[in-house]
């Protein structure tokens, strides 16, 4: 069953965006159970947005939104655990930290790359990449991760709705056991998503190599509500690859009639789920989540992936009242240079179809939360999708005629509003004088900066407070609400906002050059599933 770029008939094309859900309870009351002291106060399952992915790598997992929320919850490093991917005396991260690459490039070549340095720079880049590849494929990064108790943050970048239900340490180890190629011309870290998942699954297995993270969470919760709050953030990767690759590939017809294991094979080469395919995968997940005896469960909706600045809308909107541009291409390709006959792109109609599919995904998720609450389960909805809508610079903030009647801008915290320029959702730009645009998305144009992860943490914290979760200070004393994330602390760690790289005068120039050299986007942000 081959995937297709043609929009399936089952996708209902929406002329207006989905209205936000402002009440996490969906207006359905659930009897509040007596508070029970939980061994695990916060547990998370998700994809790159929860893993802590940033600038094309997972590295600062201590600055993921779950880690930020855990800090505000008063948890210690032993009470909220997560995998780490740093390595000594190297560029760190998996698969490639663009920020550290930019800084190393700047240190070697300065803020400007002269014409006669291009060959030297290309050779330097290959050497840099070879060191990263060697570490993860043949060095310490290739060693079997240690076991131990399951992490509290069990998210893995690249995962879609099906992965946490089916992937195990056994499956991942089998793929990683295959020989790798040390290709001097193509330094892609083979199976890098599996390498990121391996430590999570090793800890999840706890003596059982066939155990998934969902099964690990179920045991952590037990029958005595050992998990206080479980947050699930999945679904973005059921659509994001269509925008990152600029080549939509829908799941095949009949996908929803297959078994779960058969779907793993059927999704190969796909990056965009039909609404029926998503609903089928979500139904399996919902059934398993209902078996987790967590005191509270928070489900996040999927954002409109076409807002991510990795795909830049060209020219003017198709109409002043429209959300969409005629084409979307790489952010470093200017309107003057763009040619749809040769440059990668999706059309405005394809962007609308992708958003319409995401709206259908979210309706499925919202319905599942409503059903759970009607059955007496203390589930909540975090409408992450509407959060990004309220931050969308080119779609709504700079295009008032395109705003739906319900739209209101999201008010950034004072610490971010005080920055000049104020962070927005445009692609990150910087030069010798500092940051000149963007700031909410990191250098890959898909994932948040540290400060933007703080915004996600703040919104989840608000839902947790609604659920009755008690936050404490570092001494264990109750904190009066509403709890506010310490953005001043985050800004001290947000190196992109605090000390942006100035390489080649403009960050986009550097990234465009890297894309020419490495096929940067398709190589290091792969969201098309490969064979098992």
N, C-alpha and C positions, 0 to 999 in steps of 0.2 A: 504494500500500500504506500505509494509515493505521496509526499507532501506537495502542495501546490501554492502558488502565489495568488491565484484567483480567489477572491472573497467568496466563501461558501454562502449558499442561499439562506442557510439558517441564521446568519448574522443579520439582526435587525438594525439597519443604519439609523442612528439617532440624529435628529436635527438640533437637539439641545442637550447639554450635559446633565448627568444625574444630579438631583438635588442632594445636598449633604444631609447626613443624619446628625442632629445636634444633641440627641438624647441617647447616651450609650446603653440605656436600659430598653430602648425602643418603646417606652411607655408601658412595659409589661412588668408588673410588680412580682417580686419573688420573696417569699418569707426569708428574713435575715436569720441565719443560723447563729447559735452562740459561738463567740470567738474561741478558737482552739489554737494553742501555741503550736506552730508548725516548725519542723526541723529545717525545711527548705522554704524560705520566705519568697524567693523570686526564682522562677525557672522560665527559660525562653527557648522556643523552637522557631527557626526561621531560615532566611537566606542571607545574602550579603548585607542587607540593610541592618540585620540584627547581629551578624557575625562581627561587624566592625570594619568592613571593606572600605578602602579610601584610596584614591589616586592609583587605581589598578592593582592594589595589593591589600591583603589582610595582614596587618602588622600591629597597629596600636589597638589591640583588642581591649586594653584597659580604658580606652576612650570610646568604646561602642556605646550605643544608647542604653543597653541593659546595664553596663558597668556604671554609667552615669547615674541611672535610676537607683542602682544598688548602693552607690555612695550616699545619695540623698536619703535612702532608707535606713542608713546607719550601719550597713553591713561591712564586715571586715573582709580581707582577702580570703580567709578560710570559709566565710559564710556565703560568698558568691565567687565561684570559680569559673575559669574560662581558659581556652587553649591559647598558647602564645606561639608566634612564628618568627621571632627575632633570632638573629644569629650574630655571634661576636665578629667584630672587625670586617663587616661586610655590609652590602646594601640592604639586607634584611627584607622581610616580607615575602609574600607569595601571591602571584607569580612575579610581579615587578613593581616596585614602588617608584612611580613616576616623579614624585617630589624629590626623593633622594637622588634619583638619576639626574634630574634637572640641576640640583645643587652640585653634584659631582662634575657635570658637564660645565657648569659655570666656573667652577674652581679651575678646571683644566683650560677652558677656551675663553673665559670672560663672558661679558654680557652680549658680545657681538661675535658672530661667526663670519670671518672673512672668506671670500671665494676660494682663495688658495688653501684654506684649511679644511675644505669639505672632505677630501680623501683621508686626511689624518683623523678627522672627527669620526668618519665612518669606521675606520680601523679601531679607534679607541672604543667606539660603541660595541663592536663585535667582541672585543676583549672583555669589556664590562659584562656583557650578556653571557659570555662563556663562563665567567666566574659564578654568576647566579645559577646557571644551569648545572654546573658541576656540583655545587653545594647540594642542591635539591635532588639530583638524580644519582650522584655517586658519592657524595660526602656525608656529613653528619645529618643533613636534612633527609636522607634516604633511610635512616635507621628506623626500626620498628619503634613507635612511640610507647612509652611506659603505660601500664595499666593504672588502676586506681578507681576511686569513686567517680560516678558520672559527673561531668561538668554541669554547672547550673545554666550556662549559656551553651546550648547545643545546636546553635545555628551554623550553617555551612554555606559559603557563597556558591552560587550557581544552582542551588536546590530549587526544584519546583514542588508542587503539592504532593507528588508521588514519592519523592526521594526519602523523606524521613519515615515513610511507612515501610519501605522495602530495602533500603541500603543497609548493609551490615559490614562489620569488620572483615568477615570472610570474603565477601564480594570485592571489596576495595583492595584487600591484600592480594587477591588473585590477579587483579588488573595490574597492580604495581609490581608484581613478581615477574612480569614480562620484561625481556631485555629492552633497554633504551638505546637510542642512537645519539652519539656525540657528533652532531652535524655542525661543522664550523660556520655554515652559512645560514642555518636556521636554528637559533637558540631558543626554541619553544620548550618550556619545561613540560615534558610529556605527563599526561594525567595529573596536571597540577590541582584540579579540583578534588580529585581523589586524595592527593597528598594533604590537602587542607582538611578533608573529612576524616582522614585516618586517625588522628589523635582523639577526635570527638567520639568516633565509633569504638576505638580501643577502650576508652573509659566507659562508654555506654554498655559495652558487652558484659563487664563484671563477671568474667568466667564463662560467659556464653557467647561464642563467636557469632552466633546467628541472631543476636538481639539488635533490634533497631532502637533509635533514640526514643521513639514513642513508647516502646515497651519499657525502656529504662525509666522514663518519666512516670509511667503507670506504676512501676514498683516503688519509685521514690514517694509517690503520693500514698500508696498503700490503701488500707481501708480506714485509716485514722486521719485522713486529710493531712498527710505529711508535707504537702506542697500548698503554700498559702495562695500564691498567685502564679498562674501559668499564662504566658503571653505567646500567642502564635501569630507570626508575621510571614505569611507565605502567599504565593500567587503572582508576584511581580515577574518571575522568570517564566511564567506561562505566556508572557507577551513581550517582555523587554527585548529579547533577542531580535525581534522583527525590526526594532528601531535601531539597535546597536549595529546590526549587520546591514541594515537598509535593504534587506531581501526577505520579506515576509514569507514564511513557509508554514502553512496551516497544517494541523494534524489531519490525518486521512479520515474519510467517512467510515463509520463503523467502529471507530476507536472505542466508543463507550460500550460496545458489545463485548469487548475483549476482557479477559481476566487481568488482574493487576500486573502479573508478571509479563503477560503478553504486551501490555501497554508500554513497558520499558523498551521493548524492541520496536514497537510501532512508532514511538516518538522520535526515533533516530532521524536526524536531519530536520526536525521540526523546531520552530521557535515561537509558534503562535497557536494557541489552543482554540478550537471551536468552542462555543459556549456549552454544547452538549458534552464535549470531552472534559472540559473543566468541571462541569457539574458532576460527572461520573467520578473523577478523581477526588473531588471535594466530599462527595457522599461517603467514600471509603474513609477519608480522614475524619469526618464528623463522627462516624460510628466509633472510631478508635478514641477520639477525644472524649466522647461521652463515658468511656470506661476509665478515664483518669479522675481519681477522687480528689481533685484540687478544690480548695475552698472557693476560688474565683478563677474564671477563665476569661481572658481578653482576646478577641479576634480582631485583627487589623484588616481593613479593606486595601485594595490594590490602587496605587496612584495612576493617573493618566501618564503612561510611560512616554507619550509623545511630547510631554513638557520637558523632559530631560534634555539639556543643551548639547548632548553628543550629536543630536540631529538638529541642525539649524534650519529654520524656515527661511526660504529665499524670497527675495523681492518683497512686494507688499502682500497683505492678506488678499485672499481671493475676492472678498467683499469687506467693507469696513465693519459689518456686523458679524463677520465670521471669526471662528476660533483658529482657522487654518490658513496656511500659506500654500501656494501652488506646488512647491517641492520642498523636501527636507533633505539636506546633505550634510557633509562633514563641516564642523564649525570653522575650520581653517580654509575652506573653499569660499572665496568671496562671490558676491553676485556677479561681478564683472567676469570672473573666470569660470563660473558654473556653466556646464553644458550637459543637459540631460541625456545627450546621446553617448556621453563617455563617463560622466561622473556618477558615483554611487548615489542613489536617492530613493525615496518613496514619494508618492504623489500625495496631494492633499486629500484625495478620496481614500487612499490607503490609510492615511493617518486617522481619518474619521472612522474607518472600519475597525482599526485597532482599538481606538477609544470606545467604540460601540461594543466590541467584544469584552473589554475590561469592565464596562458598565454592567454587562450581563454577568460576569464573574462576581461582581460585588453584590448584585441582587441575589445571587445564589448564597453568598456568605451571610448577607443580612438575614435572609430567610432562615438559615440554619441557627443563627443566634436567637431569632424570635422563637423558633420551635423549641430550642433548649430552655429558654426562659419560661415558655408556657408549660414545659414539663417540670418546672421547679428547679432547674439548674441555674446557678448564679453566674451566668455568662454575660459579657458586655461587648459592645462594639466600639472600636477605636477607628473612626473614619479618617484614616491616613490619606485616602484619596482626596477628600475635600480639603485637607490641610494643604496639599501641594497646589490644588486649584487656587487657594487664597493667596499663595505666594508667587503664582505664575506671572513673571514680569512681562514677557512679550505677548502672552495669550490674553491677559486681562488688565494688568496694571497699566501698561502703556497702550492699551487698546480699549478705551472705555465703552465704545459702541458694541464690543463683543461680549460685554459682561451680562450674564443672566441676572434676572431680577433678584435672586437670592444672594448674589455674590457680595461679600464684604472682604476687605483686605485683612490679612493676618497681621496683628500687631507684634512686631519683634520685641524681644526684651530690651530694656534700656541700654544694657551694655553693648548690644549689637547696633541699636539705633544711633549710638554715639560715634560709631566708626565713620570714616570718610574715605571712600564713598560707603553708603549704607549697603550691606550685603544684599544681593538679589539672586535670581535664578538664571541669569545669563551665564555663558561659559566664562570660566575664570580667565582674567587677563591681568598681567603685571609687567612692569618694566623696571628700569633702574630706580625710578621714583617710588616704587611700591605697587600695590594692587590698584588697578584702574577700573575693574568691573567684576561682576560675579561675586562669589564669596560663600554662597550656600552649597554649591556643588564643588567637589574636589577636581583635580586635574584630569580625571577620566571622563568628566561630563555626565556621569551617571550616579555616583555615590556622594553622600553629604560630606562636608567638612566636619571637623570636630564640633564647631559651634552649632552647625545644623543638626548634628546628632543630639546635641543638647535640647534642641526644639522638640525632636521626637520623644526624648526622655521626659520632657515637661508634659507633653500631652498624655503619655502613658501614666505618668504620676497622677495627673488630674483624674483619670478614670479609676486608678487604684484608690484614691481618696474617696471617690464616690462609692466604691465597693466596701468602704469601711476599714481599709488597711491603715494601720498606725505607723507613722514615720517617727524615727528617733534620731537624736543627735549622736555625735561620736562618743558620748558618755552613756548612751543608752536611755536618755531621758526623752519623753514624748515631745515631739515638735508640734507647735500649734499650726493649724492650717490657715490658708492654703500654702502648701509647700512649694517653694520656688527653687529651681535649679540655680546653682551658683555659676553664672555665666562668666563672671570675672575670673574664676578658677579655670574654666574651660579656655578662655582666651589666652591665658598664660601658656596653655599647652597647644593651642591652635597655631602651628607654625606657618600654615598657608596664609592666614589672616595677619599674623603678627610679624612675620618676616618672609614675605613671598619671594620666590626665586625671580631673578631678572634676566634669565638666559635669553640670548638673541633678541634682546629688547622687548619682545612680546611673547608671552607664553604660547600663544597660538602658533607663532612661527616655529618654535622648537617642536611642538607636538606635530605640526604638519610635516616637518623634516623627519621626525621619528616614524611617522606613519609611512612615509615613502621608503624608509630604510627597513622597517620591521613589519609592515602591515599591522601597525600598532593595535588598531581597534579589533580586528578579527582574530588576532593572535592572542591578545592578553585580556580581552573581554568576551570570551566565547560563551554564547548562550544557546548555541545549537547543540543538541545532544549527540554525542558520538556513540559508536557501537560499544556494547558491553564487552 
